[in-house]
Amino acid sequence: MSGGVEIGVRVVSIEQATPTVKRFSLAARDRSPLPVFSAGSHVVVAMDADDRRIKNPYSLIDRSADGSTYRIGVLRTPQSRGGSVFMHDRVEVGSELTITMPVNLFPLNRTGRKHLLIAGGIGVTPIYAMAEELARQSFAYEIHYAMRDAAHGAFADELVARHGDKVRLYRDDCQEVIAVDRILPHQPLGTHLYVCGPEGMIDAILKGGRAAGWPEENLHAERFLAPPGGSPFALTLAKAGITTEVRSDQSLLEAIEAAGVDAPFLCRGGACGQCETTVVSCDGELVHNDHFLSDEEKASGTKIMTCVSRLKGRELVLDL
Ligand code: FES
């Protein structure tokens, strides 16, 4: 796949972490050590589900001390196009999958004087890896982790056991919220903030940071979006001379790949810009779901991010 070198892996253990989150341990099929990665990295997992190949990005939680396994956490989202449901319902110990090499689009800034880690829900997976790395290297940090209730705190116990009083937990069912206006003003100059979680939470935290006068370069967020489905439409790849259909449960990128064309990607979540593609023509409305193109670029109708965006119309022609 065009996210770079592939690694064939086998699932060696599965843990039901919460009612909706499973943690999977993956080992290389050839038993070789898995590549070292930096905190904040993700891999793209390819799943062969009946008549289609689904590829979803998942943050890496950790790598075992002997380098033989990675752990990822997967939230079951039944309204998605099927990847997380496939992981929960069809993948078992011994299942074989393919992953990309780790890529880091959410790295720690090592010049930071302190690191403020903020997570909501399954957004805790990269934050968990960051906390481990910061602790190993004796950096100053604190963790704020919001969850629906005690049963849905996929990493609450582990975080508290490993990071003690550096962890603050917030439960929706107890009306506890992360009060950025109280937390941010008391951080030393040079602190960096990292947030991963639901869209609304990320927006509120970043807004709080800006309101408190934090420089933009000290605010970091990971916003991977799941590509939404939609009505099917015809897709023509002008250079390849191929016309195919983008099904209602397929992303544009998945349809391109299914047609045998190797298209670039890194995040598959509308954040990195790698899949930016020139639109030759379209007879409907481009539905832009990414966080990468500017409003002007979206309005121009000349570019589309194939991993999360699609057409509301009959036919799209791309310069591929
Ligand atoms: S692959 Fe990253 S924006 Fe599409």
Residues whose N, C-alpha, C, O or C-beta is under 5 A from the ligand:
A	BS01	FES	F265 L266 C267 R268 G269 G270 A271 C272 G273 Q274 C275 M305 C307
